[in-house]
Amino acid sequence: MAKARCCRELAAVQPRCRCEALRLFMDGVGELRGCPREAQRAAAAALMAAGECDLRGGSGETERCYWPWLVGDGDVPVY
């Protein structure tokens, strides 16, 4: 139920803005006991995939959000 709601809300966001919307949302989510922030961000990044919400990003393809700091290509930003 929560995932379906999340997918509906994300579908209402312009495709080119979806990954940024997810990133901003995750920055506002607090730590959950037993679920490290990195795991939460990885799950959020995968929401665009065909097996999850099946949404298109700015490139027009169903994809995973790519955040360099998520895959070790940069430092985790501090906002």
C-alpha positions in Angstrom: 0.0 0.0 0.0 2.8 2.5 0.9 4.8 1.6 -2.2 1.7 2.0 -4.5 1.1 5.5 -3.0 4.8 6.4 -3.4 4.7 5.2 -7.0 1.5 7.3 -7.7 3.0 10.4 -6.2 6.3 9.9 -8.1 4.4 9.4 -11.3 2.8 12.9 -10.9 6.3 14.5 -11.0 7.8 15.5 -14.3 10.1 12.7 -15.6 13.2 14.9 -15.7 12.6 15.8 -12.0 11.9 12.3 -10.5 15.3 11.4 -9.3 15.9 14.8 -7.8 12.5 14.6 -6.0 13.5 11.2 -4.6 16.9 12.5 -3.4 15.2 15.5 -1.7 12.7 13.2 -0.1 15.3 10.8 1.2 17.3 13.7 2.7 14.3 14.5 4.8 13.8 11.0 6.1 15.4 10.2 9.4 17.4 7.2 10.4 15.4 4.0 10.9 16.5 1.5 13.5 18.1 -1.4 11.7 18.0 0.3 8.3 21.1 2.4 7.6 20.7 5.5 5.5 22.7 4.0 2.7 20.3 1.1 2.4 17.3 3.6 2.4 18.9 5.6 -0.4 19.7 2.5 -2.4 16.1 1.4 -2.2 14.9 4.9 -3.2 17.2 4.9 -6.2 15.8 1.7 -7.4 12.1 2.9 -7.4 12.3 4.0 -11.0 13.0 0.4 -12.2 10.6 -1.7 -14.2 10.2 -4.1 -11.2 9.3 -1.3 -8.9 7.3 1.8 -10.0 8.2 1.3 -13.8 8.7 5.0 -14.4 10.7 6.8 -16.9 13.4 9.3 -16.0 14.7 12.4 -17.8 16.4 10.2 -20.5 13.1 8.5 -21.3 14.2 5.1 -20.2 13.1 3.1 -17.2 16.1 3.3 -15.0 17.6 3.5 -11.6 18.4 7.0 -10.3 22.1 7.5 -10.5 23.6 9.4 -7.5 27.4 9.4 -7.7 27.8 9.3 -3.9 25.5 6.2 -3.8 27.8 4.1 -5.8 31.1 5.4 -4.4 31.9 8.0 -7.1 31.8 10.9 -4.7 31.2 12.1 -1.3 27.7 12.1 0.3 26.5 15.6 0.0 25.6 17.5 3.2 22.6 19.8 2.9 
